[in-house]
């Protein structure tokens, strides 16, 4: 099981899935704190968050002091190709793969 995941409300996220990480779609009504505890039990180390998930749970995430590193990822942000390539390279290196 991967220890790097992407948490979103969307049912699919092809860009993040293309990196080989687990994409977890959560329900907006889900108890977020218990979900994070379940991630800790699964030994997840890095969790990328969609902007929508972060916005809804920012109070909890800003005070979180556990072992998971949360990284905000906003794939809908309009950026130029250089910035997109840099983000792709950063994501790839953080999960231990090479990007083209």
Phi, psi and omega per residue, in radians:
X1 nan 2.425 -3.116
X2 -1.252 2.500 3.058
X3 -1.756 0.252 3.051
X4 -2.191 2.178 -3.116
X5 -2.306 2.908 3.015
X6 -2.152 2.193 -3.095
X7 -1.862 2.217 -3.088
X8 -2.587 2.903 2.998
X9 -1.647 -0.266 -3.104
X10 -1.324 2.606 -3.097
X11 -1.306 -0.366 3.087
X12 -2.610 2.627 3.125
X13 -2.569 1.481 -3.000
X14 -1.042 -0.609 -3.111
X15 -1.100 -0.844 -3.115
X16 -1.207 -0.644 3.107
X17 -1.128 -0.542 -3.136
X18 -1.152 -0.335 3.077
X19 -1.437 -0.076 3.112
X20 1.496 0.103 3.124
X21 -1.535 2.764 3.106
X22 -1.303 2.248 3.063
X23 -1.787 2.069 -3.129
X24 -1.920 2.102 3.085
X25 -1.639 2.149 -3.139
X26 -1.949 2.725 3.096
X27 -1.427 2.450 -3.137
X28 -1.111 -0.364 -3.128
X29 -1.613 -0.053 -3.094
X30 -1.147 2.521 3.051
X31 -1.230 1.847 -3.003
X32 -1.173 -0.679 -3.133
X33 -1.098 -0.743 3.118
X34 -1.209 -0.560 3.071
X35 -1.109 -0.768 3.125
X36 -1.115 -0.683 3.086
X37 -1.083 -0.656 3.106
X38 -1.172 -0.582 3.068
X39 -1.154 -0.687 3.100
X40 -1.096 -0.709 3.115
X41 -1.129 -0.519 3.109
X42 -1.500 0.041 3.111
X43 1.111 0.615 3.027
X44 -1.209 2.325 -3.105
X45 -1.841 -0.625 -3.121
X46 -2.253 2.261 3.099
X47 -2.219 1.963 3.003
X48 -1.387 2.438 -3.116
X49 -2.085 2.421 2.983
X50 -1.227 2.757 -3.124
X51 -1.042 -0.664 -3.115
X52 -1.118 -0.723 3.116
X53 -1.146 -0.792 3.132
X54 -1.060 -0.818 -3.102
X55 -1.014 -0.741 -3.109
X56 -1.238 -0.571 -3.028
X57 -2.035 0.393 -3.056
X58 -1.073 -0.625 3.131
X59 -1.049 -0.792 3.123
X60 -1.187 -0.804 -3.077
X61 -1.147 -0.605 -3.130
X62 -1.216 -0.366 3.134
X63 -1.910 0.046 -3.123
X64 -1.125 2.369 -3.125
X65 -2.296 0.537 -3.142
X66 -1.566 -2.769 -3.040
X67 -1.685 0.043 -3.128
X68 -1.671 2.304 3.043
X69 -1.593 2.072 3.125
X70 -1.685 2.307 -3.137
X71 -2.211 2.163 3.136
X72 -1.350 2.273 3.098
X73 -2.279 2.088 3.119
X74 -2.017 1.598 -3.107
X75 -1.251 -0.212 -3.127
X76 -1.604 -0.106 3.099
X77 -1.085 2.275 3.128
X78 -1.405 2.072 3.137
X79 -2.360 2.867 3.098
X80 -1.417 3.009 -3.044
X81 -1.080 -0.617 3.141
X82 -1.108 -0.779 3.131
X83 -1.139 -0.678 3.108
X84 -1.118 -0.729 3.124
X85 -1.130 -0.731 3.133
X86 -1.087 -0.763 3.119
X87 -1.086 -0.745 3.121
X88 -1.055 -0.768 3.123
X89 -1.123 -0.726 3.113
X90 -1.104 -0.772 3.115
X91 -1.084 -0.790 -3.116
X92 -1.090 -0.774 -3.120
X93 -1.200 -0.539 -3.132
X94 -1.239 -0.398 3.102
X95 -1.903 0.159 2.981
X96 1.406 0.530 3.065
X97 -2.180 2.848 3.077
X98 -1.712 2.433 3.056
X99 -1.874 2.812 -3.121
X100 -1.683 nan nan
